[in-house]
């Protein structure tokens, strides 16, 4: 159970990384969106530490 959950969190973390990179590569990146994505990524990282 924990392995599946941690795998899902790792996949979400990687997905957020990709979204942040894509947004940063746009001509006019949305800094508010990037900040929101980074906060989500941090929450996932903290959840992974607790597992």
C-alpha positions in Angstrom: 0.0 0.0 0.0 2.7 2.5 1.0 4.8 1.6 -2.1 1.8 2.4 -4.4 1.1 5.6 -2.6 4.8 6.7 -2.7 5.0 5.8 -6.4 1.9 7.9 -7.1 3.4 10.8 -5.1 6.7 10.5 -7.0 4.9 10.5 -10.3 2.9 13.7 -9.3 6.2 15.3 -8.2 7.8 14.6 -11.6 4.7 15.9 -13.4 4.8 19.1 -11.4 8.5 19.4 -12.3 7.6 19.1 -16.0 4.8 21.7 -15.7 7.1 24.1 -14.0 9.8 23.7 -16.6 7.2 24.1 -19.4 5.9 27.3 -17.8 9.4 28.7 -17.4 10.1 28.1 -21.1 7.1 30.1 -22.2 7.7 33.6 -23.6 5.8 35.1 -20.7 5.7 32.7 -17.8 2.9 33.1 -15.2 4.8 33.6 -11.9 1.6 33.0 -9.8 1.1 29.6 -11.5 4.7 28.7 -11.0 4.5 29.6 -7.3 1.4 27.5 -6.9 3.0 24.5 -8.6 6.1 24.8 -6.4 3.9 24.8 -3.3 2.2 21.7 -4.5 5.5 20.1 -5.2 6.8 21.0 -1.7 3.6 19.4 -0.1 4.3 16.2 -2.0 7.9 16.2 -1.0 6.9 16.6 2.7 4.3 13.8 2.3 7.1 11.5 0.9 9.3 12.2 3.9 6.5 11.1 6.2 6.2 7.7 4.5 
